[in-house]
Amino acid sequence: MTERGTTIRLATRGSDLALRQAGTVRERLEQRRLTVDLVEVETTGDQLRDELIHRLGTTGAFVRALDEKVLDGDVDAAVHSMKDMPTDQPDDLVVAGIPERAAPNDVLVTPDGTELADLPDGATVGTSSLRRRAQLLAERPDLDVQPLRGNVDTRVEKLLAPSLTREYTARLDAEEAEESDDEDDDGEDAETEQYDRTVEEWFDDLAEIERRALEREVETEYDAICLAEAGLERSGLLHHLQVEHLDPAQFVSAPGQGAIAVTALAGDTAETMQGILDHPRTRVSTTVERTILAELGGGCVAPVGIYARLQGEVVTTTVRVLGENGSEEVGATRDLPVERHREAAREFAADLADQGAATLIEQARRDDPDEAKREQ
């Protein structure tokens, strides 16, 4: 086992969300009197050496770059959002720790709290996920689903920017008009104010994310955006926003969504981390999800939702595989016996493949064989 006083070098991406996730892992380890250094790693895919690409595969380069540091011995472990992790891993690299999962579901965020059913016909919804796009279109075929990239805070800023800019401009115009009326009235009573606060007071009451949004210019105006609740919660943004918690039966989450995974080389450090970090129920449920994904071969090229929950002696598992536009789908829910959850997950995946899931995934691969779609 790793000795007390040993410094563990923990690799993480440099985004705010990634650093917050790594910070929670560091806190847990430090509670056991281990010293932890966070090491920020750039994750651009083309930075990987040819040998590592061959060794690790071509997808998930933003994850692979961290694991490269582990394999090379530059760090002791790496922290990932589990839903971003490819299902193919080198034999000597293990998932050493899986802390208790956060909320696994998706949410719809709008500037004014409008719910999905009440969005206007043809509303523009932003998402970076093929799965979310297909599920949104299956529910509302009239929607205009547009790409939305960037970190969680960037995406929220892109949503809020247009409406906040309009309100700022309206308040500024009203304030300037009122000042002009005051001058024209030559000391007489001014007209009734349109707003009960000055522009400065209104700005002071804005959350930091809203202030940053005011400084952003956007090319696409979104009526709503769809993303993971866990990312908003961990970024400290959830309580600042108006969100609708989407029905998990219809909006089946990505495999591993809401879970953090810590990878390390097999050995003492991995064993130490598992003893400190691991949440057994989360490990069982995410193992089922990733096993089904691996068997189906969906990876990041097809709209696949898989969510498992350990309930007593069974793992209740829902799978939804869709066509690109949500018009076709294969899905089912099954209770898998916990004592043989890996094997049962493979059997479930095989049955779904026979029912047409494999055809949908192959079609997605033919339609876009090269571009990896990143779930966030």
Secondary structure, DSSP 8 states (H G I E B T S, - for coil): ---TT-EEEEEE-SSHHHHHHHHHHHHHHHTTT-EEEEEE----GGGS-HHHHHHH-SS-HHHHHHHHHHHTTSSSEEEEEGGGS-S---TTEEEEE--------EEEEESS---GGGS-TT-EEEES-HHHHHHHHHH-TT-EEEE--S-HHHHHHHHHHHHHHHHHHHHHHHHHHHHHHHHHHTTS-----SSSS-HHHHHHTS-HHHHHHHT---SS--SEEEEEHHHHHHTT-GGGSEEEE--TTTS---TTTT-EEEEEETTHHHHHHHHHH--HHHHHHHHHHHHHHHHHT-TTTS-EEEEEEEETTEEEEEEEEE-TTSSSEEEEEEEEEGGGHHHHHHHHHHHHIIIIIHHHHHHHHHHSSS------
